[in-house]
Amino acid sequence: MTRRQLLRHAGWFGSAVVLTVTGGEVISHVAHDKDSKNSAADANALRFVQISDSHIGFTGPANTDVTSSFSEAIDQVNTLGFRPQFVMHTGDLTHLSTQAQFDQVRQMLGGLRTDRVFTVPGEHDSVGDSGRAYRQVFGAGTSGDGWYSFDTHGVHFIALVNTLSLEKLGHLGNDQIDFVRRDVAGLSSDTPIVVFSHIPLFAMYPQWGWSTDDALQVLNLLKRFGSVTCLNGHVHQLFSKSEGNVTFHSATTTAYPLPAPGQAPAPTPQVLPAGHLKEALGIRTVTYKTNDSPLAITDQRLA
Protein backbone atom coordinates (compact mmCIF):
# COMPACT_ATOMS: atom_id res chain seq x y z
CA MET A 1 0.00 0.00 0.00
CA THR A 2 1.36 3.40 -0.98
CA ARG A 3 1.38 6.33 1.45
CA ARG A 4 -1.48 7.96 -0.45
CA GLN A 5 -3.57 4.78 -0.28
CA LEU A 6 -2.82 4.48 3.42
CA LEU A 7 -4.00 8.05 4.03
CA ARG A 8 -7.16 7.38 2.03
CA HIS A 9 -7.91 4.28 4.10
CA ALA A 10 -7.25 6.24 7.30
CA GLY A 11 -9.76 8.81 6.12
CA TRP A 12 -12.40 6.08 5.89
CA PHE A 13 -12.04 5.12 9.55
CA GLY A 14 -15.55 4.68 10.89
CA SER A 15 -17.14 4.38 7.44
CA ALA A 16 -18.32 1.44 5.40
CA VAL A 17 -15.89 0.65 2.59
CA VAL A 18 -16.91 -1.15 -0.60
CA LEU A 19 -14.20 -3.22 -2.29
CA THR A 20 -15.02 -4.58 -5.73
CA VAL A 21 -12.79 -7.41 -6.90
CA THR A 22 -12.37 -7.31 -10.67
CA GLY A 23 -9.71 -9.31 -12.46
CA GLY A 24 -7.51 -9.42 -9.37
CA GLU A 25 -7.69 -5.64 -8.83
CA VAL A 26 -9.36 -4.12 -5.79
CA ILE A 27 -11.23 -0.86 -6.40
CA SER A 28 -12.25 0.88 -3.17
CA HIS A 29 -14.70 3.65 -2.42
CA VAL A 30 -16.72 4.92 0.50
CA ALA A 31 -20.09 3.20 0.60
CA HIS A 32 -23.34 5.11 0.21
CA ASP A 33 -26.86 4.03 1.07
CA LYS A 34 -27.59 3.19 -2.56
CA ASP A 35 -24.83 0.56 -2.55
CA SER A 36 -26.53 -1.41 0.21
CA LYS A 37 -29.94 -1.05 -1.45
CA ASN A 38 -28.66 -2.22 -4.82
CA SER A 39 -26.89 -5.28 -3.40
CA ALA A 40 -29.91 -6.20 -1.31
CA ALA A 41 -32.32 -5.81 -4.23
CA ASP A 42 -30.98 -8.70 -6.32
CA ALA A 43 -32.72 -11.81 -5.02
CA ASN A 44 -30.57 -14.08 -7.21
CA ALA A 45 -27.25 -12.92 -5.75
CA LEU A 46 -25.24 -14.88 -3.21
CA ARG A 47 -24.88 -12.74 -0.11
CA PHE A 48 -22.95 -13.82 2.95
CA VAL A 49 -21.49 -12.14 6.03
CA GLN A 50 -18.09 -12.45 7.67
CA ILE A 51 -17.65 -11.75 11.38
CA SER A 52 -14.44 -12.31 13.26
CA ASP A 53 -12.54 -12.20 16.53
CA SER A 54 -15.39 -11.97 19.04
CA HIS A 55 -13.03 -13.06 21.86
CA ILE A 56 -15.87 -14.02 24.20
CA GLY A 57 -14.33 -14.23 27.65
CA PHE A 58 -11.91 -11.31 27.19
CA THR A 59 -11.71 -8.89 30.09
CA GLY A 60 -9.74 -5.68 29.85
CA PRO A 61 -9.96 -1.92 29.35
CA ALA A 62 -9.85 -2.22 25.53
CA ASN A 63 -13.45 -3.52 25.70
CA THR A 64 -15.08 -4.14 29.05
CA ASP A 65 -18.07 -5.95 27.49
CA VAL A 66 -17.16 -8.03 24.41
CA THR A 67 -20.42 -9.95 24.77
CA SER A 68 -22.40 -6.77 24.25
CA SER A 69 -20.42 -5.68 21.18
CA PHE A 70 -20.71 -9.18 19.68
CA SER A 71 -24.45 -9.06 20.31
CA GLU A 72 -24.61 -5.70 18.51
CA ALA A 73 -22.75 -7.20 15.54
CA ILE A 74 -25.29 -10.03 15.39
CA ASP A 75 -28.11 -7.48 15.52
CA GLN A 76 -26.43 -5.61 12.66
CA VAL A 77 -26.39 -8.80 10.58
CA ASN A 78 -30.06 -9.36 11.35
CA THR A 79 -31.02 -5.86 10.18
CA LEU A 80 -29.07 -5.69 6.91
CA GLY A 81 -32.27 -5.64 4.88
CA PHE A 82 -31.69 -9.11 3.44
CA ARG A 83 -31.17 -12.62 4.78
CA PRO A 84 -27.59 -13.78 4.08
CA GLN A 85 -27.22 -17.30 2.77
CA PHE A 86 -24.63 -17.95 5.45
CA VAL A 87 -22.44 -16.28 8.07
CA MET A 88 -18.76 -17.18 8.49
CA HIS A 89 -16.91 -16.51 11.74
CA THR A 90 -13.17 -16.45 10.96
CA GLY A 91 -11.83 -17.39 14.35
CA ASP A 92 -11.04 -16.39 17.91
CA LEU A 93 -14.64 -17.06 18.78
CA THR A 94 -13.48 -17.31 22.39
CA HIS A 95 -10.58 -15.83 24.33
CA LEU A 96 -9.52 -18.82 26.41
CA SER A 97 -11.30 -21.77 24.71
CA THR A 98 -13.27 -22.85 27.78
CA GLN A 99 -16.36 -24.99 27.40
CA ALA A 100 -18.53 -22.22 28.85
CA GLN A 101 -17.17 -19.70 26.33
CA PHE A 102 -17.77 -22.05 23.39
CA ASP A 103 -21.31 -22.73 24.61
CA GLN A 104 -21.97 -19.01 24.89
CA VAL A 105 -20.71 -18.33 21.37
CA ARG A 106 -22.77 -21.20 19.96
CA GLN A 107 -25.89 -19.87 21.64
CA MET A 108 -25.27 -16.34 20.37
CA LEU A 109 -24.56 -17.51 16.81
CA GLY A 110 -27.87 -19.35 16.98
CA GLY A 111 -29.57 -15.95 17.00
CA LEU A 112 -28.36 -15.09 13.49
CA ARG A 113 -31.08 -14.91 10.83
CA THR A 114 -29.33 -16.95 8.20
CA ASP A 115 -29.54 -20.39 6.62
CA ARG A 116 -26.15 -21.63 7.85
CA VAL A 117 -23.31 -20.59 10.16
CA PHE A 118 -19.71 -21.67 9.49
CA THR A 119 -16.57 -21.18 11.58
CA VAL A 120 -12.81 -21.64 11.53
CA PRO A 121 -10.74 -21.63 14.74
CA GLY A 122 -8.35 -18.95 15.89
CA GLU A 123 -5.35 -19.52 18.13
CA HIS A 124 -7.46 -18.42 21.13
CA ASP A 125 -9.83 -21.30 20.33
CA SER A 126 -7.00 -23.81 20.75
CA VAL A 127 -5.56 -22.83 24.12
CA GLY A 128 -4.05 -25.87 25.84
CA ASP A 129 -5.84 -28.61 23.89
CA SER A 130 -4.90 -28.25 20.18
CA GLY A 131 -8.47 -27.28 19.34
CA ARG A 132 -10.26 -30.36 20.72
CA ALA A 133 -12.87 -28.36 22.66
CA TYR A 134 -13.50 -26.21 19.59
CA ARG A 135 -14.04 -29.25 17.37
CA GLN A 136 -16.42 -30.83 19.87
CA VAL A 137 -18.70 -27.82 19.47
CA PHE A 138 -18.04 -26.64 15.91
CA GLY A 139 -16.24 -29.50 14.16
CA ALA A 140 -19.18 -31.58 12.87
CA GLY A 141 -18.74 -32.50 9.21
CA THR A 142 -15.16 -31.26 8.97
CA SER A 143 -11.99 -33.14 8.05
CA GLY A 144 -8.68 -33.47 9.90
CA ASP A 145 -8.33 -30.70 12.47
CA GLY A 146 -11.42 -28.85 11.29
CA TRP A 147 -10.94 -27.93 7.63
CA TYR A 148 -13.66 -28.34 5.00
CA SER A 149 -15.13 -26.98 1.76
CA PHE A 150 -18.56 -26.38 0.24
CA ASP A 151 -20.20 -24.98 -2.89
CA THR A 152 -23.09 -22.58 -3.42
CA HIS A 153 -24.22 -20.22 -6.20
CA GLY A 154 -21.36 -21.34 -8.43
CA VAL A 155 -18.68 -20.39 -5.87
CA HIS A 156 -16.34 -22.89 -4.19
CA PHE A 157 -15.49 -22.12 -0.55
CA ILE A 158 -12.53 -23.55 1.35
CA ALA A 159 -12.21 -23.17 5.13
CA LEU A 160 -8.65 -23.66 6.41
CA VAL A 161 -7.11 -24.08 9.87
CA ASN A 162 -3.72 -22.40 10.33
CA THR A 163 -3.67 -21.85 14.10
CA LEU A 164 -2.83 -25.25 15.60
CA SER A 165 0.91 -25.67 14.93
CA LEU A 166 2.03 -22.17 15.77
CA GLU A 167 5.66 -21.39 16.39
CA LYS A 168 5.91 -17.84 15.08
CA LEU A 169 3.74 -17.90 11.96
CA GLY A 170 0.50 -19.62 11.04
CA HIS A 171 0.89 -23.13 9.65
CA LEU A 172 -1.31 -25.39 7.50
CA GLY A 173 0.62 -28.64 7.32
CA ASN A 174 0.92 -31.33 4.65
CA ASP A 175 -2.39 -33.06 5.42
CA GLN A 176 -4.34 -29.86 4.86
CA ILE A 177 -2.39 -28.93 1.73
CA ASP A 178 -3.14 -32.39 0.33
CA PHE A 179 -6.80 -31.83 1.17
CA VAL A 180 -6.82 -28.63 -0.90
CA ARG A 181 -5.04 -30.38 -3.78
CA ARG A 182 -7.70 -33.09 -3.92
CA ASP A 183 -10.51 -30.65 -3.25
CA VAL A 184 -9.86 -28.38 -6.25
CA ALA A 185 -8.61 -31.03 -8.68
CA GLY A 186 -11.95 -31.47 -10.43
CA LEU A 187 -12.98 -27.81 -10.52
CA SER A 188 -13.09 -25.73 -13.69
CA SER A 189 -10.56 -22.90 -13.78
CA ASP A 190 -13.36 -20.34 -14.12
CA THR A 191 -14.86 -21.34 -10.75
CA PRO A 192 -14.64 -18.42 -8.27
CA ILE A 193 -12.76 -19.52 -5.15
CA VAL A 194 -13.18 -18.01 -1.68
CA VAL A 195 -10.78 -19.13 1.07
CA PHE A 196 -11.40 -18.50 4.76
CA SER A 197 -8.67 -18.67 7.39
CA HIS A 198 -7.94 -16.99 10.70
CA ILE A 199 -4.32 -15.93 10.19
CA PRO A 200 -3.57 -14.14 6.88
CA LEU A 201 -2.33 -16.29 4.01
CA PHE A 202 -0.07 -13.42 2.89
CA ALA A 203 2.90 -11.80 4.64
CA MET A 204 1.01 -8.92 6.25
CA TYR A 205 3.51 -8.52 9.10
CA PRO A 206 5.55 -11.65 9.87
CA GLN A 207 7.33 -9.93 12.78
CA TRP A 208 4.04 -10.26 14.69
CA GLY A 209 3.16 -13.67 13.26
CA TRP A 210 0.69 -12.13 10.80
CA SER A 211 1.46 -14.59 8.02
CA THR A 212 1.32 -18.33 7.26
CA ASP A 213 4.64 -20.05 6.61
CA ASP A 214 3.40 -22.64 4.09
CA ALA A 215 0.54 -20.67 2.51
CA LEU A 216 2.38 -20.43 -0.81
CA GLN A 217 1.87 -24.16 -1.35
CA VAL A 218 -1.91 -23.67 -1.22
CA LEU A 219 -1.83 -20.49 -3.29
CA ASN A 220 0.15 -22.31 -5.98
CA LEU A 221 -2.68 -24.84 -6.19
CA LEU A 222 -5.07 -21.95 -6.85
CA LYS A 223 -3.02 -20.20 -9.54
CA ARG A 224 -5.07 -21.63 -12.39
CA PHE A 225 -8.31 -20.10 -11.12
CA GLY A 226 -9.33 -16.74 -12.51
CA SER A 227 -10.77 -15.34 -9.27
CA VAL A 228 -9.49 -16.21 -5.79
CA THR A 229 -10.51 -14.22 -2.71
CA CYS A 230 -8.97 -14.91 0.71
CA LEU A 231 -10.78 -13.61 3.79
CA ASN A 232 -9.09 -13.71 7.20
CA GLY A 233 -9.38 -12.37 10.71
CA HIS A 234 -6.71 -12.27 13.45
CA VAL A 235 -5.35 -8.76 12.82
CA HIS A 236 -8.46 -6.87 14.04
CA GLN A 237 -8.32 -4.27 11.24
CA LEU A 238 -9.17 -3.78 7.58
CA PHE A 239 -6.40 -4.46 5.09
CA SER A 240 -6.45 -5.46 1.42
CA LYS A 241 -3.76 -6.74 -0.91
CA SER A 242 -3.70 -8.23 -4.43
CA GLU A 243 -1.13 -10.66 -5.82
CA GLY A 244 -1.87 -11.89 -9.32
CA ASN A 245 -5.25 -13.62 -9.37
CA VAL A 246 -5.58 -13.57 -5.56
CA THR A 247 -7.05 -10.76 -3.48
CA PHE A 248 -6.64 -10.83 0.30
CA HIS A 249 -8.94 -9.04 2.73
CA SER A 250 -8.34 -8.88 6.48
CA ALA A 251 -11.45 -8.24 8.56
CA THR A 252 -12.02 -6.08 11.57
CA THR A 253 -13.17 -7.47 14.92
CA THR A 254 -16.22 -7.32 17.17
CA ALA A 255 -14.03 -7.17 20.31
CA TYR A 256 -11.13 -4.68 20.39
CA PRO A 257 -8.67 -3.04 17.97
CA LEU A 258 -5.01 -3.95 17.55
CA PRO A 259 -2.30 -1.51 16.43
CA ALA A 260 -1.35 -1.14 12.79
CA PRO A 261 1.72 -3.19 11.80
CA GLY A 262 4.85 -1.77 13.37
CA GLN A 263 3.02 0.99 15.24
CA ALA A 264 3.59 -0.61 18.66
CA PRO A 265 6.10 -2.98 20.26
CA ALA A 266 3.56 -5.83 20.08
CA PRO A 267 -0.01 -6.48 18.87
CA THR A 268 -1.72 -5.82 22.19
CA PRO A 269 -5.33 -4.64 22.66
CA GLN A 270 -5.64 -0.90 22.09
CA VAL A 271 -7.70 1.39 24.31
CA LEU A 272 -9.48 4.02 22.22
CA PRO A 273 -10.86 7.34 23.48
CA ALA A 274 -14.28 7.13 25.08
CA GLY A 275 -17.05 6.75 22.54
CA HIS A 276 -14.79 5.62 19.67
CA LEU A 277 -14.56 1.85 20.19
CA LYS A 278 -17.43 0.94 17.87
CA GLU A 279 -15.76 2.84 15.04
CA ALA A 280 -13.10 0.11 15.02
CA LEU A 281 -15.52 -2.82 15.21
CA GLY A 282 -17.80 -4.20 12.52
CA ILE A 283 -18.93 -6.86 10.07
CA ARG A 284 -18.34 -7.61 6.37
CA THR A 285 -20.92 -8.44 3.70
CA VAL A 286 -20.03 -10.08 0.37
CA THR A 287 -22.27 -10.19 -2.71
CA TYR A 288 -21.76 -12.39 -5.77
CA LYS A 289 -23.92 -12.81 -8.87
CA THR A 290 -23.67 -16.13 -10.72
CA ASN A 291 -21.75 -15.78 -14.01
CA ASP A 292 -20.42 -12.40 -12.85
CA SER A 293 -16.82 -12.78 -11.68
CA PRO A 294 -16.44 -9.74 -9.36
CA LEU A 295 -17.22 -10.16 -5.65
CA ALA A 296 -18.49 -6.94 -4.02
CA ILE A 297 -17.21 -6.64 -0.46
CA THR A 298 -18.61 -4.11 2.03
CA ASP A 299 -17.16 -3.47 5.49
CA GLN A 300 -19.52 -1.88 8.00
CA ARG A 301 -18.68 -0.45 11.41
CA LEU A 302 -20.79 -0.99 14.50
CA ALA A 303 -20.85 2.78 15.04
PAZAZA-823362 format. One line per 8 residues: number of its first residue (from 1); their letters; for each residue y negated, z negated, x negated of C-alpha. Coordinates in nm, 2 decimals, m for minus. Example, Ala and Ser with C-alpha at 12.3 -4.5 7.8 and 13.67 -1.06 7.14 Angstrom:
2
1 = as = 0.45,m0.78,m1.23  0.11,m0.71,m1.37 .
//
This chain:
303
1 = mtrrqllr = 0.00,0.00,0.00  m0.34,0.10,m0.14  m0.63,m0.14,m0.14  m0.80,0.05,0.15  m0.48,0.03,0.36  m0.45,m0.34,0.28  m0.80,m0.40,0.40  m0.74,m0.20,0.72 .
9 = hagwfgsa = m0.43,m0.41,0.79  m0.62,m0.73,0.72  m0.88,m0.61,0.98  m0.61,m0.59,1.24  m0.51,m0.96,1.20  m0.47,m1.09,1.56  m0.44,m0.74,1.71  m0.14,m0.54,1.83 .
17 = vvltvtgg = m0.06,m0.26,1.59  0.12,0.06,1.69  0.32,0.23,1.42  0.46,0.57,1.50  0.74,0.69,1.28  0.73,1.07,1.24  0.93,1.25,0.97  0.94,0.94,0.75 .
25 = evishvah = 0.56,0.88,0.77  0.41,0.58,0.94  0.09,0.64,1.12  m0.09,0.32,1.23  m0.37,0.24,1.47  m0.49,m0.05,1.67  m0.32,m0.06,2.01  m0.51,m0.02,2.33 .
33 = dkdsknsa = m0.40,m0.11,2.69  m0.32,0.26,2.76  m0.06,0.26,2.48  0.14,m0.02,2.65  0.10,0.14,2.99  0.22,0.48,2.87  0.53,0.34,2.69  0.62,0.13,2.99 .
41 = adanalrf = 0.58,0.42,3.23  0.87,0.63,3.10  1.18,0.50,3.27  1.41,0.72,3.06  1.29,0.57,2.73  1.49,0.32,2.52  1.27,0.01,2.49  1.38,m0.30,2.29 .
49 = vqisdshi = 1.21,m0.60,2.15  1.24,m0.77,1.81  1.17,m1.14,1.77  1.23,m1.33,1.44  1.22,m1.65,1.25  1.20,m1.90,1.54  1.31,m2.19,1.30  1.40,m2.42,1.59 .
57 = gftgpant = 1.42,m2.77,1.43  1.13,m2.72,1.19  0.89,m3.01,1.17  0.57,m2.99,0.97  0.19,m2.93,1.00  0.22,m2.55,0.99  0.35,m2.57,1.34  0.41,m2.90,1.51 .
65 = dvtssfse = 0.59,m2.75,1.81  0.80,m2.44,1.72  1.00,m2.48,2.04  0.68,m2.42,2.24  0.57,m2.12,2.04  0.92,m1.97,2.07  0.91,m2.03,2.44  0.57,m1.85,2.46 .
73 = aidqvntl = 0.72,m1.55,2.27  1.00,m1.54,2.53  0.75,m1.55,2.81  0.56,m1.27,2.64  0.88,m1.06,2.64  0.94,m1.13,3.01  0.59,m1.02,3.10  0.57,m0.69,2.91 .
81 = gfrpqfvm = 0.56,m0.49,3.23  0.91,m0.34,3.17  1.26,m0.48,3.12  1.38,m0.41,2.76  1.73,m0.28,2.72  1.79,m0.55,2.46  1.63,m0.81,2.24  1.72,m0.85,1.88 .
89 = htgdlthl = 1.65,m1.17,1.69  1.64,m1.10,1.32  1.74,m1.43,1.18  1.64,m1.79,1.10  1.71,m1.88,1.46  1.73,m2.24,1.35  1.58,m2.43,1.06  1.88,m2.64,0.95 .
97 = stqaqfdq = 2.18,m2.47,1.13  2.28,m2.78,1.33  2.50,m2.74,1.64  2.22,m2.88,1.85  1.97,m2.63,1.72  2.21,m2.34,1.78  2.27,m2.46,2.13  1.90,m2.49,2.20 .
105 = vrqmlggl = 1.83,m2.14,2.07  2.12,m2.00,2.28  1.99,m2.16,2.59  1.63,m2.04,2.53  1.75,m1.68,2.46  1.93,m1.70,2.79  1.59,m1.70,2.96  1.51,m1.35,2.84 .
113 = rtdrvftv = 1.49,m1.08,3.11  1.69,m0.82,2.93  2.04,m0.66,2.95  2.16,m0.79,2.62  2.06,m1.02,2.33  2.17,m0.95,1.97  2.12,m1.16,1.66  2.16,m1.15,1.28 .
121 = pgehdsvg = 2.16,m1.47,1.07  1.90,m1.59,0.83  1.95,m1.81,0.54  1.84,m2.11,0.75  2.13,m2.03,0.98  2.38,m2.08,0.70  2.28,m2.41,0.56  2.59,m2.58,0.41 .
129 = dsgrayrq = 2.86,m2.39,0.58  2.82,m2.02,0.49  2.73,m1.93,0.85  3.04,m2.07,1.03  2.84,m2.27,1.29  2.62,m1.96,1.35  2.92,m1.74,1.40  3.08,m1.99,1.64 .
137 = vfgagtsg = 2.78,m1.95,1.87  2.66,m1.59,1.80  2.95,m1.42,1.62  3.16,m1.29,1.92  3.25,m0.92,1.87  3.13,m0.90,1.52  3.31,m0.80,1.20  3.35,m0.99,0.87 .
145 = dgwysfdt = 3.07,m1.25,0.83  2.89,m1.13,1.14  2.79,m0.76,1.09  2.83,m0.50,1.37  2.70,m0.18,1.51  2.64,m0.02,1.86  2.50,0.29,2.02  2.26,0.34,2.31 .
153 = hgvhfial = 2.02,0.62,2.42  2.13,0.84,2.14  2.04,0.59,1.87  2.29,0.42,1.63  2.21,0.06,1.55  2.35,m0.14,1.25  2.32,m0.51,1.22  2.37,m0.64,0.87 .
161 = vntlslek = 2.41,m0.99,0.71  2.24,m1.03,0.37  2.19,m1.41,0.37  2.52,m1.56,0.28  2.57,m1.49,m0.09  2.22,m1.58,m0.20  2.14,m1.64,m0.57  1.78,m1.51,m0.59 .
169 = lghlgndq = 1.79,m1.20,m0.37  1.96,m1.10,m0.05  2.31,m0.96,m0.09  2.54,m0.75,0.13  2.86,m0.73,m0.06  3.13,m0.47,m0.09  3.31,m0.54,0.24  2.99,m0.49,0.43 .
177 = idfvrrdv = 2.89,m0.17,0.24  3.24,m0.03,0.31  3.18,m0.12,0.68  2.86,0.09,0.68  3.04,0.38,0.50  3.31,0.39,0.77  3.07,0.33,1.05  2.84,0.63,0.99 .
185 = aglssdtp = 3.10,0.87,0.86  3.15,1.04,1.20  2.78,1.05,1.30  2.57,1.37,1.31  2.29,1.38,1.06  2.03,1.41,1.34  2.13,1.07,1.49  1.84,0.83,1.46 .
193 = ivvfship = 1.95,0.52,1.28  1.80,0.17,1.32  1.91,m0.11,1.08  1.85,m0.48,1.14  1.87,m0.74,0.87  1.70,m1.07,0.79  1.59,m1.02,0.43  1.41,m0.69,0.36 .
201 = lfamypqw = 1.63,m0.40,0.23  1.34,m0.29,0.01  1.18,m0.46,m0.29  0.89,m0.63,m0.10  0.85,m0.91,m0.35  1.17,m0.99,m0.56  0.99,m1.28,m0.73  1.03,m1.47,m0.40 .
209 = gwstddal = 1.37,m1.33,m0.32  1.21,m1.08,m0.07  1.46,m0.80,m0.15  1.83,m0.73,m0.13  2.01,m0.66,m0.46  2.26,m0.41,m0.34  2.07,m0.25,m0.05  2.04,0.08,m0.24 .
217 = qvlnllkr = 2.42,0.14,m0.19  2.37,0.12,0.19  2.05,0.33,0.18  2.23,0.60,m0.02  2.48,0.62,0.27  2.20,0.69,0.51  2.02,0.95,0.30  2.16,1.24,0.51 .
225 = fgsvtcln = 2.01,1.11,0.83  1.67,1.25,0.93  1.53,0.93,1.08  1.62,0.58,0.95  1.42,0.27,1.05  1.49,m0.07,0.90  1.36,m0.38,1.08  1.37,m0.72,0.91 .
233 = ghvhqlfs = 1.24,m1.07,0.94  1.23,m1.35,0.67  0.88,m1.28,0.53  0.69,m1.40,0.85  0.43,m1.12,0.83  0.38,m0.76,0.92  0.45,m0.51,0.64  0.55,m0.14,0.64 .
241 = ksegnvtf = 0.67,0.09,0.38  0.82,0.44,0.37  1.07,0.58,0.11  1.19,0.93,0.19  1.36,0.94,0.52  1.36,0.56,0.56  1.08,0.35,0.71  1.08,m0.03,0.66 .
249 = hsatttay = 0.90,m0.27,0.89  0.89,m0.65,0.83  0.82,m0.86,1.15  0.61,m1.16,1.20  0.75,m1.49,1.32  0.73,m1.72,1.62  0.72,m2.03,1.40  0.47,m2.04,1.11 .
257 = plpapgqa = 0.30,m1.80,0.87  0.39,m1.75,0.50  0.15,m1.64,0.23  0.11,m1.28,0.14  0.32,m1.18,m0.17  0.18,m1.34,m0.49  m0.10,m1.52,m0.30  0.06,m1.87,m0.36 .
265 = paptpqvl = 0.30,m2.03,m0.61  0.58,m2.01,m0.36  0.65,m1.89,0.00  0.58,m2.22,0.17  0.46,m2.27,0.53  0.09,m2.21,0.56  m0.14,m2.43,0.77  m0.40,m2.22,0.95 .
273 = paghlkea = m0.73,m2.35,1.09  m0.71,m2.51,1.43  m0.67,m2.25,1.70  m0.56,m1.97,1.48  m0.18,m2.02,1.46  m0.09,m1.79,1.74  m0.28,m1.50,1.58  m0.01,m1.50,1.31 .
281 = lgirtvty = 0.28,m1.52,1.55  0.42,m1.25,1.78  0.69,m1.01,1.89  0.76,m0.64,1.83  0.84,m0.37,2.09  1.01,m0.04,2.00  1.02,0.27,2.23  1.24,0.58,2.18 .
289 = ktndspla = 1.28,0.89,2.39  1.61,1.07,2.37  1.58,1.40,2.17  1.24,1.29,2.04  1.28,1.17,1.68  0.97,0.94,1.64  1.02,0.57,1.72  0.69,0.40,1.85 .
297 = itdqrla = 0.66,0.05,1.72  0.41,m0.20,1.86  0.35,m0.55,1.72  0.19,m0.80,1.95  0.04,m1.14,1.87  0.10,m1.45,2.08  m0.28,m1.50,2.08 .
//
